Amino acid sequence: MHRPAAAALLAGAVFVAPAQADLFEWFDRQFEENPSEPVIERLEARPWSPSIVDGQAIDSDLEPASGEQHCNRFLASCREDGAAKKKSQSAKLSGVQEEPKRPPLLQDGLTELRRSSAGVIGHRKLQTYLDSILQRVLAQSPITAAPVRIKLTGGRSPGDAKAFHDGYVGIPLGALQKAESEDEIAFLLAHEAAHVILNHHDSDWLANTNKQLTSASEIALSGMVQISDALSRYGGDSKDLKEVQMIAWVAGQVTLFVTDDALRPSWGREQEVEADRLGLDLALKAGYSHLGAFDFLERMATYEESSPSGGDPANERRRQKLQERMDAAKAEGDFGEAFTGAFEGAFIEIQSIVSSMRESHPDTRERLDSLIEYYEELWEEELEYVEPDASAWTPVRNHSSSKDLFRRYSSAWEASNAIGDERIDDAARLISSAIGEQTRYQAYPRYIFSQVRLNQGRTNKQRQNLDLGMRYKEPNLVIYREAIAFDYGKGKIKSGDRLVEKAWSLFGRPPELYPYQIYIAVRKDDRAKATRLNAECRLIFRDQSRLCSEALNGHPPWVPLEEQSGMDILKSFN
């Protein structure tokens, strides 16, 4: 079998055949390096229709209510129709066992945003302001009724903005904090809306996702190379080297198929540039300055370039501190420390490669240059010059509640950096200043606070912060996962079970909780349910398959598998 095809099958990749109408529309607007007319003028005036991801899965007899998402069998949050509800109630009354729910292959966008550690933020003034800009740019689109809905998130990077197949868009607070004009914000919103309008979650998006998944073996190999290289420098006999190589491969397989990221937006260069162009078209038609787009991309490029190698700043700091440890181990001849450092280094490299594979945006400088050329060729002679305008944005940004939110999240972001640098006292001071009236229950500050308490060994305070985070109106899966593991780890089985069931419902059967549900079923001697859930897990959520299998064999999911020896890990795969 051809290697990429074999790898795709190994990864359990999901291929969806393109719909004919989608293909015709794609050929009509196929990507051009030097287009002769703006993207907006090539779009047919029509109502928006779901992308290929949604289009072949929508239940034709269901019409979404105003403001609701299209009902899609791939979505965990898809509502039941009246007939299905009656059938369910009838089955319960008659005592007939219901057919198990089909696991979702794609989560809805809101659930995906709630699964991120950054979390969803509720802020009325900023939300109202963003919604008003969004409606202004959407009104310019020939494709009408696109169900674009904005959610503010605790993300720090401008590149953390995400558009999902059902129209949900996550806008990171960090992007707003740095914006100098409404024109910048308008371009950001128009760009993300363009992904939805243009149905970028189509066969191309799925194909790109599958290509990422087929690279699994290469990433695992990279981990082995990192460890092998380290051990060849720092010592170790052939037996040690062989075992560590195998452990790296196993660890790579466990780490690679990250469902949390695998089906999130991952655009190719053509899609990103097309969204830039339509985003600019929409912003210009709405009366915004072209300089807003250029300023936003310039700011984004500068942010990305501020971290070495354009990578994750946290990973870069971890590399630096790890290198210091490895150098000290080499000087002292401490093979045990070198082994540990090599293993940790492999994980950092794997994480970095996965991050680069899943990066939503190609080179931002290239995008900026391309967009400037596009504007100069097609728009510069057509429109009057418009200066960027901050008159509406300034009072919103400088409002006491907005300034307070920006300040407190800045402290939380810096606290996260301090934890990565092992400056726990600094982290404690910073995260304390991140907590205020409006952030008291918000997920990201509470999660960081819990990690500070964990590093301080104050586990009672760690759990208290998680409990406060679970009170927020926007639920967050990371908070729930930490609390679940904490309660189980402390022997609070009933409390852990309750949290698992609550999170299972809140977040639409998330992959991360399959091992817990399997373990609960095994404990309750419901082998049929445990086996069914394990089959679903192994088939659909490859990143969780080993944990699910271990749970089926009675291994508690909250006990890290890494606590087993290297050979125990290998034996579990035989």
N, C-alpha and C positions, 0 to 999 in steps of 0.2 A: 504493500500500500504506500502511496506517495506520502512522504513524511508529514507535510502540513495537514493533509487530510486525516492521517492517523492521529496526529496531535489534537486536532479538533474533536475527533470522536472521543479521545481520551478525556478531554476537558468537559465533555457533555455539552458542547456548544449547541446553541439553538439557531437553526437556520430557518428563515421564513421566505417563501417564494414571493417575488415582487408582484403587486397588483398591476394589471395592465394599464389602468388609468394613471397610476403613479409613474410608470415607465414613460408613457407619452408625454406627461408634463415635464419629466426630467429631460427628455430629448429636446423639448421646446426651449428649455432654459439652460442647456448644457454649459458648463463652465468655460469662460473665455478669459484668457489672460488680458486681452485688450478689447473689451466690449465696445460696440458701436453705439449703444444706448443704455441708459440706467436700468438696473435690475427691475425697479418698480414699474417701468413702462413696458416690461415684457411679461408682466403677470396678467392673467385673465381676471376680469372682474367677476367674482363669484363668492358664494359663502365658503367659509373654511370647512374642510372635511378632514377627518382623522387621518393620520399617517398610516402607512402600511402596517406598523406595529399594532395600531388600534383597529384599523379599518376592517381587517378580516376576523376580528374577534368581538365586534360589537353585537350585542343581541338586538336584532332588528325590531323586535316588538317592544323595546323599551326606549322611551324618549326621556332624556335627562331633564330634570326640572331646572328652572332658572338658577344659574350659579353653580349647578352640580356638574361633575365631570361626566363624560360619556361612559355608559356602563360597558365594561370590558371584562371578558372572562379571564384576562391575564392579570387584572387588578385585584388586589386583596380587598380594597374598600368598596368594590362594586356592590350597589344595593340590590337586594332581592326584589323581584317583581311580585305582584299580588298573588299570582298563581303559585309561585315557589313558596311563599310564606304559608299559604293555605295547605299546601302539600306537606310542609314541615310540621305544621300544627296537627294535621290529621294523623301523620305518622306517630307523633308523640302520644296522641290520644289512644291510638290503636295498639301501641306497644311495638310497632314495627320498627326495626332498626333502620336508621337513615343511612343513605349512601354517604361515605365520608366526603368532606369538602375537597375540592381539587386545589392543590397548592398553587399560589400565584407564581407565574414566571416573571412577571414584572410588577413591581410595587408602584402605586401611584406616587406622583411627585411629592406631595405633602408628607407622606410616610417616609420617603427617602430623606427628605430634609430633616425630619425628626429623628432619623437614625444616626445623623452626624453629631459628633461631639460639639460642634459649633452651636447647634441648636437653633430653634426658631425664636425670634424675639417679637414680642408685641409692644409696639410703640405707636400710639394713635396719631400723633402729629406727623411723624416721619412717614407712616403708612399712608395717611391721607394725601400727603404731598406727593409721594411716589405714584399713587393711583391716579392723581390728576395729570401728571406728566405722561403716564402710560396711555391714558385715554386720548390725550392730545396727539400722540404719535400713531396710535392704532387707527385713529380716524382718517389717516392719510393712505391706508393700505387698500388696494383694490380687492384684496381677499378679506372679506368682512367676517365678523363674529368669531374670530380666533379666541379661544377661551383662556387668554393669558391672565394669570393671577400672580401677584407679587407677594412674596414672603421675605421679610427681613431676617437675616441670619447673623450669628455671632462671628462669622468668618473675618479674618484679618486681611487677606490678600485680595486685591481687585480681581485676580484671576479665579477667585472662589465662586464667582457668579455661575449659576447653573440653570439651564432650561430643561424641562422634562417633557416627555412625549404627550402628557395630558394637559399641558399649558402652564403648570406651576413653574415659577421662576424664583430662585433664591438669590437675593441681592445681599452681599456681605456688608456689614456695618463699616468695615475698614475702607471699602471703596467710597462710601459716602463721606467718611471722616476726612479724606484727602481731597475731595472734589472742591474746586474753586468756583464753579459756576453751574447753573441749572443745565447749561448746554452739555456739559460732561455727563451729567446724570441721564439726560435725555438720550444721548447716544448709547450709553450702557443698557438702558431699558429697551431701546429700539433694537439693539443688536441681539439681545436675548429673545425678544419677541419675534425677531426675524427667523430664528431657529424653529420656532413653533409654526409661524406663518408658512414657511417654506417646507414644512414637513421633513426636517432633517433627520427625524427618528424613523427612517425608512430602511429599505434593504441595504443601502450603502452603510448606514449607521450600524446595522446588525452585522454586516460583513466585516466592518472595521473592528467591532467588538470581537468577532470570531478570530480575526487575525491576531488580536492581542492574546486571546486565550491559547492560540496555537504556539505562541512563543514560550510556553511554560517550560519546556525542556531546556531551552536556551538560558532561561533565568536560573533554573535549578543548577545547570552546569556552571553558571557564573558563581553561584555560591560555593560550589566545590572548588572552583579555581581559586577563589579568595582564600579558603581555608588551606588548600594545598600549598599555595604560595607562602602563606604565613608560616606553616609548619616547616617548609623547606628552609626558611630563613632562621627559624628559632629552634629547630631541632625536632626530634621525634623519629622513632624507628618506623619501618614499613608497615608493621602491624597497626601501630597507632594511626598512621596516615590513612591506611585503607579504611579503618573503622570510622575515622572522622569524615572521610569523603562520603561514606555511605550515610552517616548521620546528616550531613549537609544536604544530600539528595532528598532524604526523607523530610527534613525540615523545610526544604524548598517546596516539596509537594504540598505540605500542610499549609504553607504560607501563601502560595501563589494564587490560587483561585479565590480571590477575595470578592465574594459576591457583593459586598457592600459597595464596591467600585466597578465591578465588571460590566454591569448593565447601566451604568450611569453615562451621561453624555460624553462621547469621545469623538470629537470632530476631526476629519481630515482637513488638509490645507484648503481644498476647494470649498468645503462647507463653511469654514471659518471666514474665508475671504468673502464668500457670497453673503454671509450674515453681516459682515462689516459694511458691504456695499449697500444692501437693502436697509440696514440700520441707519446709515448716513442719509440715504434717500428719504426715509421716513422723517428723520430729524430735520432735514433741510425743508421738506414740504411743510412741516409743522412750524417753520419759522425760526429754527434754531441755527446757531452759527456752526459752520464746518469746523471751526477751531476747537469746539467742544470735543469732537471726536478725536482730533489730533492730540489735544491736551490729555485726554483720558488714556489713549494708547501710549503716549510718552511717559505718563506717570506709571502705568502698569509695567512698561519695559524697565524703567528705573528701579522699581520695586524688585522685579525678578533678578536684575543684575546686581542687586545689593547683597545677594547671598552667593558665596563661592560656587563656581561651576553652574550657576543658575539652579542649584538644587534646593531641597528643603533646608531652611536655616537650622532647624533642630537636628537634622541628620548631620549637617556640616559640623556642628558643635560636638556631637557625639563622636564623629570621626576623629576630631582633634584630640579630645580627651582620651579616646581609646588608643590613639597612636602614642600618647605620652605613657600610658600604662604598658603598652607593648614594648616600647623602648626600654622602660625600667625592667621589665621581665627579662628581656634579652640580656641586659647588663648583669642581672643577678643570676642568670641561668635558671630561672623559675619556669619550668616547662608547664606546670599546672596553670599558672597565670597566663602563659602564652596560649595554651589550649583554649582557655575560657575566652581570652581576647579574640582569638582567631574565629571562634564560633560566633561570638557577638558581632565581629566585623562582617562575617558572611551575611548575617541577618540585616545589618545596615545596608550592605550593598544590594541585597535582594529587595529590600524595601525601597531603595532609591530607584532601582530599575523598574519595579512595578509602578512607582509614582510617575516616572518618565513615560512609561508605556501608556498610562491612563491619563496623561496630561491633556486637559481639554483644549488647550490653545497652542498652535504652532508658534514659531518665533515671532515675538511681538514687534520687533523692529522691522521684520519683513512685512508684517501686516500693515504697519504704519506707512512704510514706503509705498506699498501697493495702493493703500487708500488715498494717499496724497496724489498719486498719479491718476487714479480714477477720478478724483474731484477735479483736478486741473484739466483733464481731457473732456469731461462730460458736463460739469456744472459751473466751472469758474466764470465762463462767459455768459451763462444763462441767468445768474442770480445777482442781486445786489449784495454788496458786502455787509455782513452782520457781525457786530462785535459780541463776544460772549457776555452774558448778562447774569449777574449774581444778585440782582435786586430782590427776587422772590426767594432765592435759596438762603441768603444771609440771615434773615430773621428766623427761618426754620432751623438752620444750623446753630444759631446763637441763642435759641430758646433755652431756658434754664434746664428743661428736661432732656433736650438733645445734648447739650454740653455735658450734662451729668452722665448720660449714657456713654458718650464718647470717652470721657475721662475714666470711667470705671472699667470699660472694656479694654482700654489701653493698659490699665494696671493688671487686668487679668491676663492679657497677652504677654506682658513682661514677666508676670509670675510664672507663666508656662515656660518661658525661656530660662528663667532662673532655676526651675526644677531640672530642666535639661542640662544646665551647667552645674548641677549639684550645689547650688547656693540656696539651701533650704531656708535659712534665716531671712534672706532677702525675699524669697518667694512668699514666706508667711507675711512679711510686712506689706508686700505689694497686693496680695490677694485680699488682705483685710481691708485695704482701701478700695477694693473693687466692689465691696458689698455695700449697698445703700438701699433706700426705700424701693426703687424700681427694679433693682437687680437682686433683691433679697432671695427670690426663689428661682431665678433664671438658671438654665441648665449649665451653660458654659462656666460662669464664675463658680457655681457650686461644685462642678466636676473638678475644676482646678483646685479649689479649696480642699476637697476630699483627698486629692493626691498629695497636697502639702501635708495634711494630717497623717496620711499613710506613711510618708517619708519621715515624719516626726515620731512615728510609733504610737500616735494617739488615736487608736482605732475607734474608740467610742465617739470621738469628734468626727472621724472620717464618716461613720455611718450617719451621724446627725446631719452632716452636709448633704449626703445623698437623699435623706428623708426630706429635707427642705427643697431639694431640686425636684423631687417627685410631686411636690405640691403645685408646681407651676402649671398654668393653663395650657401651655404648649408642651405636651409630654415628650420626653427624650429617651431614646432606647439605651444610650450609653449609661445614663444615670441608673436606669432599671437594671441593666446587666451588672453594673458594679454592686448594686444593693443585693441582687440575687446571689451573686458569688459570695458576698460578705456574709449574708444570713446563713447560707448553707455551710460556709466555712466555719462559722461559730456554732454549728449544730442546731440552728433554728430552722428545722426542716419544714414545719408547717408554714412559717412566715415566707420561706423561700418558695414553697409550692404556690402560695397565694400570689406572690409577685410574678412568678412565671405565667400563671394563668391570666393575670391582668395584662401583662405586657404582650402575651400571645394575642390577645384580643385587640389591644390598643394599636399595635404595629402590624397587624395583618399577617400573622404566622411568620415572623422573621426567621431567616435561616439560622441566626445565632442561637435561637432558643430551641431548635429541633433536638439537640442532645439532651437538654433538660426535660423536654416533654417525653422523650424516649425513656430516660432514666426514671421519671415519675411513673410511667406506665409499667416498667419492669418492676419497680417497687410494689406496685399495686397488683402485680401478677396478671396484668392485661397484656399478654404476650402478642396477641393479634394486633392490637393498636401499636405496640412498640415496633413490631416487625414492619407494619405498613408505613409508619413514620420514617423508619430507617431506610426503607426502599425509596421513598420520596426524597429523602435527604441525599442519598448516594447518587440518585439519578439526576437531580436538578441542582443541588447545591454542593458542588464538588469540594469547595473549600472546607465544608463541615463534615465530609463523609467519614473521615477517620474518627472524629469526635463522636459522631453518631454511632458508628460501629462499636466503639469502646463503651458508650452508654448502654447499648444493647447487651453488652457482655457484663454490665454491672459496674463499670468504672464511673465514679461521680464526675460530672462535667466540670465542677468547680475546682477539682484537684488537677493542677497543670500536668499534662502528659510529660513535660520536660523533666519532671522530678524522677521519672524512670531513668534507668541507665541507658547508654547508647545501644547496647545489645538488646535490651528489652524492647526498645523502639523498633529495632530491626526485626525482632522476632514477631512483633505484632503485625508485620506486613507479610510474613511468610505464610 
